[in-house]
Amino acid sequence: MEKFVLFTLGERWFALPGDRVQEIVLDHQIYSLPFVPPWVRGLINRHGEPCTVLDLQALLFQEELKARRFLVIRTEGDRYCFLISEVLSIVTLSEEDCHKLTAEAANEGYFSAMLTWNGRDIPVVDCEKISTRQEKDLAQQ
């Protein structure tokens, strides 16, 4: 059994492993940063520490998300969060409901698995791939 946080970007559903989500934050001001890719929206202040805001909708669909909710990701290094539309649920699913992607499919995108919940297939975001892309994009700026 594993916990997942289900959330939306606009009308699209996604999931994150529950152990990767540190907190859910509502309605914080985003401070813009110059010379960053469009999907790196800026920073929010979390307990006196900067937290980089990543817009997955802009990264995946080249469409800026108009929202002010955040999923802060648990990391060892720099803090970052995903800008989201809404948290739908926190669910506990069995291994049968979580289908790992093939190595080829996983290498082509930003997802590690596909969940089946209430008859819906929901991609699981791979935080490491997003973090790697962020580091690469920022190094090129």
Wavefront OBJ file of the C-alpha trace (Angstrom):
o trace
v 0.000 0.000 0.000
v 1.269 3.448 -0.887
v -0.122 6.959 -0.360
v -0.522 9.416 -3.220
v -1.581 13.053 -3.405
v -3.971 13.580 -6.306
v -4.073 17.086 -7.776
v -5.076 18.980 -10.877
v -3.431 21.325 -13.331
v -6.455 22.967 -14.873
v -8.709 20.028 -15.770
v -5.887 17.443 -15.951
v -5.313 15.000 -13.077
v -1.872 14.031 -11.718
v -0.417 12.291 -8.681
v 2.661 12.511 -6.475
v 3.885 9.886 -4.013
v 2.725 10.998 -0.586
v 6.211 10.762 0.900
v 7.438 13.412 -1.576
v 4.920 16.079 -0.499
v 6.073 18.096 2.488
v 3.103 20.449 2.697
v 0.190 21.994 0.832
v 0.298 25.804 0.721
v -2.558 28.120 -0.227
v -2.490 31.640 -1.635
v 1.090 32.897 -1.364
v 2.541 35.717 -3.412
v 4.972 34.584 -6.113
v 8.064 36.792 -6.459
v 9.197 36.753 -10.092
v 12.770 36.034 -11.082
v 14.537 37.425 -14.155
v 16.272 35.252 -16.740
v 14.556 31.948 -15.916
v 12.572 29.612 -18.174
v 8.832 30.384 -18.356
v 7.948 27.292 -16.318
v 10.075 28.523 -13.373
v 7.595 31.100 -12.081
v 9.627 32.563 -9.223
v 9.836 32.146 -5.447
v 7.499 31.963 -2.479
v 8.551 32.607 1.111
v 8.118 29.485 3.281
v 9.002 30.101 6.906
v 11.697 32.621 5.930
v 13.213 30.312 3.292
v 12.882 30.775 -0.475
v 11.052 28.029 -2.320
v 11.227 27.889 -6.138
v 7.821 27.693 -7.835
v 7.638 25.328 -10.822
v 4.658 25.507 -13.181
v 4.170 21.957 -14.482
v 1.389 23.073 -16.814
v 3.803 25.489 -18.516
v 6.468 22.759 -18.736
v 4.174 19.999 -20.018
v 1.643 21.943 -22.098
v 3.283 25.374 -22.745
v 0.351 27.050 -21.002
v 0.800 29.169 -17.858
v -1.308 28.021 -14.900
v -3.388 30.727 -13.234
v -3.419 29.457 -9.641
v -1.990 30.146 -6.188
v -1.849 26.715 -4.587
v 1.418 24.872 -4.095
v 2.678 21.405 -3.263
v 6.018 21.811 -1.480
v 8.279 18.906 -2.382
v 10.395 17.144 0.247
v 14.048 17.378 -0.883
v 17.560 17.126 0.492
v 18.765 20.243 -1.327
v 17.112 23.386 -2.655
v 13.426 23.744 -1.858
v 10.883 23.794 -4.647
v 7.152 23.455 -5.090
v 4.686 22.740 -7.863
v 2.042 25.290 -8.735
v -1.299 23.437 -8.871
v -4.996 24.144 -9.377
v -6.413 21.969 -6.619
v -5.658 19.052 -4.298
v -8.314 16.429 -5.009
v -7.532 13.742 -2.477
v -4.908 11.823 -0.561
v -5.409 8.145 -1.307
v -3.822 4.875 -0.288
v -3.569 2.450 -3.187
v -2.390 -1.114 -3.549
v 0.394 -2.221 -5.895
v -2.259 -3.478 -8.325
v -3.478 0.109 -8.784
v 0.010 1.460 -9.568
v 1.568 0.492 -12.892
v 5.232 1.326 -13.384
v 6.060 2.689 -16.806
v 8.465 0.840 -19.032
v 12.013 2.203 -18.994
v 11.513 3.562 -22.518
v 8.234 5.329 -21.682
v 9.637 6.696 -18.410
v 12.709 8.108 -20.173
v 10.556 9.997 -22.686
v 8.598 12.056 -20.170
v 8.261 13.349 -16.637
v 6.268 10.443 -15.195
v 7.275 7.299 -13.320
v 3.990 5.369 -13.145
v 0.294 5.383 -13.913
v -2.334 5.011 -11.184
v -5.799 3.623 -11.630
v -8.262 5.252 -9.249
v -12.059 5.294 -9.571
v -11.764 4.158 -13.180
v -9.377 6.966 -14.087
v -5.730 6.590 -15.182
v -3.570 9.213 -13.463
v 0.123 9.825 -14.281
v 2.556 9.993 -11.334
v 4.982 12.923 -11.620
v 8.659 11.982 -11.314
v 10.146 14.692 -9.067
v 13.733 13.720 -9.892
v 13.187 14.250 -13.620
v 11.580 17.634 -13.007
v 14.431 18.650 -10.687
v 17.030 17.525 -13.242
v 15.272 19.523 -15.971
v 15.170 22.602 -13.714
v 18.917 22.386 -12.992
v 19.690 21.914 -16.686
v 17.463 24.813 -17.818
v 18.816 27.190 -15.165
v 22.418 26.317 -16.047
v 21.729 27.360 -19.650
v 20.324 30.776 -18.694
l 1 2 3 4 5 6 7 8 9 10 11 12 13 14 15 16 17 18 19 20 21 22 23 24 25 26 27 28 29 30 31 32 33 34 35 36 37 38 39 40 41 42 43 44 45 46 47 48 49 50 51 52 53 54 55 56 57 58 59 60 61 62 63 64 65 66 67 68 69 70 71 72 73 74 75 76 77 78 79 80 81 82 83 84 85 86 87 88 89 90 91 92 93 94 95 96 97 98 99 100 101 102 103 104 105 106 107 108 109 110 111 112 113 114 115 116 117 118 119 120 121 122 123 124 125 126 127 128 129 130 131 132 133 134 135 136 137 138 139 140 141
